[in-house]
């Protein structure tokens, strides 16, 4: 729970600080987490191309506390 991959065509420089808003429609909540861009996956050719951003949560403990009630463990 220390990171997330966001599929997006918006390219941000590495180390950019962002606010990630997760809309949890199933429970009517929005969780906002501060994060930093750790890796950028620019547009590429091919059917398996991954495009987006890898984000590291600034406060991992807070992210875990806010998300744990909504995650199912296998």
C-alpha angles and dihedrals in degrees: 000000000000095000146022137203114224118197104219140138090220109104118208126181118259113269092027112147114232141172112232113206113199112196108208098194093175091067101024096245138124119209116199119198132180113232143166127227106249100172137009122214105197123201113285138178123263140056095271095050114136116213123185148059134298108217129196115207112239092216107032094181091055092047091051093048092050096044103036096082090057100045125090117216117215 
